[in-house]
């Protein structure tokens, strides 16, 4: 017995329109996930946004000392800590 034909998603004019459409639809009706393959995108960098964050001077000094001990930039260390905490939540 063959699998039923998958539906075709509509054409989109903007990424935002497509994103909103996929939020309301089950992708398994449109894609055969059994044929999916893992890909590696080593040069893809997430979009970042600059923020301003006020920290007590003593806290920032401690963060910088820890970053120096680990030989990483302090902002990268902060991002790493935040990502770890979000993953746990």
PyMOL commands that set and color helices and strands:
alter all, ss='L'
color gray80, all
select helices_A, chain A and resi 15-23+27-29+33-35+57-70+74-88
alter helices_A, ss='H'
color red, helices_A
deselect
rebuild
show_as cartoon
